[in-house]
C-alpha cells in the first residue's frame, strides 16, 4: 500500500501535487526580551597546542573577577559558568574548549571571555584580551551561539 501511494505521488502531475508550505526564515531572537532561566551562551574556542595553560589562566582570572563582582548578576554567572575541555585534541594538537555562560545580563548580542573581561576587568581588558587572542587558533575564530532553554 505504501509503495503504491509513493508510486502514485511520483507519477502525479505538478498540478495534482500538494503545494509545499513556504519556507519561513528562522525567528530572530530578541535576547533582551527572551532571556529566561536556563538560557545560556555557548562559546567554542580552539586553543593552540602548548597554549592551554595560558587560556585556562585567563579563564580563571575571569571567573574569579566575576565571583568578586559587586553585581549579583555577575556573581550568578560565576556560580553557573561552565568550562569544558575536549578530552580528545584534534589531529593538529589544537584543543577545543566549550564555555557555557548563563544569559543573565544585557550582553545581548554576544558573550564570551572578551565581553566578560570588559565587564569585570576593565583596567586589564586590553592586556587580557591580547593574552587570550595569542592562545587562540587564528584560523578558527571562536563561535558564539545563544541557546534558549526549552520550556
N, C-alpha and C positions, 0 to 999 in steps of 0.2 A: 504494500500500500504506500509506504513512504517512497519507494522507488518510483512508483507511477506518479505520485504527487510531484516529486522532483523533476521527472521527465516532462510532465505537463507544464511545470513552471518554466523549464528550459525552452520548451517549444512555443510558449506563449509569445504573441507578438508584443512589441513595445506598448501598444495601446492597451493591451489587456493586463500588462504587468502593473502591480500596485506602485504608486509613486513613493519614492523614498522620502522620508521626512527631511526637511532642510537641516543642514548641519549648523548648529548654533555655536558661536565661539564660546570657549570656556568662560565662566564668570570670572571677573577680575575681583579679587578680594580687596576690599577697602579695610585694611588691617586696623584702622583706627576705630572702626565700628564692629569688627568681627572678632577681636581678640577676646578670648574667654579662657576659663580654667582648662588646662591641658594643652592649650595651643603653644606651639614652640617653633623656633627656628632650628633647622638642621643645617650645619655648615660643614662642608667637606674640605679638608686641607690635605694636599700632597706635599710631604716633607722630604727634603733631600737626604740622601744617605749621609750619615755622620752628623746630621743637624737635629736629631730628635731630642737630645738633651737641651739644646738651645730653645727649641719650640716648647718643650714641656716647662722650661724655666719661665718663659713668658706667660704660659697658661697659668702657672702657679701664682705669679705676680698679679695677674688679672683677677683670679679667684679670691686671693687674699684681700685685694683692694675692694672688691665687691662686698666681701664679708665685713670690712671695716667701714663701709659707707654709712653715712648718716641717713640715707634714704632707705626706707623699709623695702621698697620695690627692688632695689639693688641687693639688699641682704637676702631677699627671697630668691633672686636669681643665683646668688652664690650657693644657697642651700640646694637648689634644684639643678644647677649646672652639671651636665654630664659630659665627660670627655672619654671617648672610646678610641683605642688604638687598634688597628688591624693586626691580627695575630700573624698574618702572612704578608711579608713585604712583596712588592711587585718584582718582576724579573730583573729590573734595573736597580733594585735596592731601595726604591722610594717607599715611604711608609704613609699609609692613609690614616688620618685622624678624623673622627666624626664628633662634632661638637653639638650638643643639644642645649639650647638656651631658651628658657621659658619666655614667651612673648608677653611680658608684663608691663612694658613701658611704651613710650611713644616712638621707639626705634622702628617706625612703621615700614620704611622702605627696605630695610635690610638689617641684618645683625651679624655679629661675628666679633672676633677679638678686636678688630680695628675700631668698631663702634663702641665696644666696652672700654677700650683703652681711652678713647676720647672722653667717655663719660666719667670714669673713676680715677684716671691717672693723667689729667690734662697737662701737668707740668712735665711729665716724662713721655708724653704721647709721641713726639717726633722720634726720639731715640728707640722707644719700644717698638714702634711700627717698623722702623728700619731693621731692627733685630728680627722681628717677625718675618719681614719680606726676605731677608737673606737666608732664612731657614726653609722657605717655601720653594717648590719647583716652579720656575718662571714659565715653563711651557704648559703647566697645568694649573691655572689660577683656581683659587677657592671658589666653591659654588655655594650659594645660599638658597634655601628653599623654606618657604613659610608653610608649616603644616597646621591644619585646623583639626582639632580633636572632634571625632565623630560623636555625636550625642546619642 
